[in-house]
């Protein structure tokens, strides 16, 4: 299996994933239910980030559904800095080939 990438950057090198502030979290599991990428799991009645690199780079859907603002992601400026890297590739990277 090849490593996942985001616009040519290795996903393993991108620190984009949710963080939970358990001081604010009420364990409603909205984040667990929202995420389709298995980033979260319920552990001991609380949501836990178990697969941070499964998080889609730039996605903040779980953060949006958290009514207590207990979920955070890196600032969008982090993604802007990544986009300025020399190895960042713009486009779909299909090489113009359609299926």
Secondary structure, 3 states (H helix, E strand, C coil): CCCCEECCEEHHHCCCCCEECCCCCCCCCHHHHHCCCCCEEEECCEEEECCHHHCCCCCCHHHHHCCCCCEECCCHHHHHHHHCCCCCCCCCCCCCCCC
